[in-house]
């Protein structure tokens, strides 16, 4: 899916202003993980609910920049309902895109809005932070 920079900005802004699943729940069926950046303000608590091998829900809260918050929201939209193997494929492709390696843009959906983030190397970690956190949890389950 090709997008111009204006559409990308709009999607990022929408996901920053109205992020999906912001707010944590008091539920022991969720796996909790804290992600924080060494290079900026980003500190996000994630809650991931996996039933069988399906990611049923992901929630988050914390303090983060616009890129990290919107990336987290887009990640949540991208991963809920996927099985662990499919989720890992999406995460790996997202990481490859951010790190300027070969990737399959067809499986990234809205996450493709970060395809130009490598032009701002200091923002790569902001985009990747929570994706890496979910990957840690999912890999432990796999």
Secondary structure, DSSP 4 states (H G I P E B T S, - for coil): ----HHHHHHHHHHHHHT-TTBS----TTSEEEEEE-SSSS-EEEEEEEEETTEEEEEEEEEE--HHHHHHHHHHHHHHTT-BHHHHHHHHHHHHHHHTT----GGGTGGGGGGTTGGGSGGGHHHHHHHHHHHHHHHHHH-
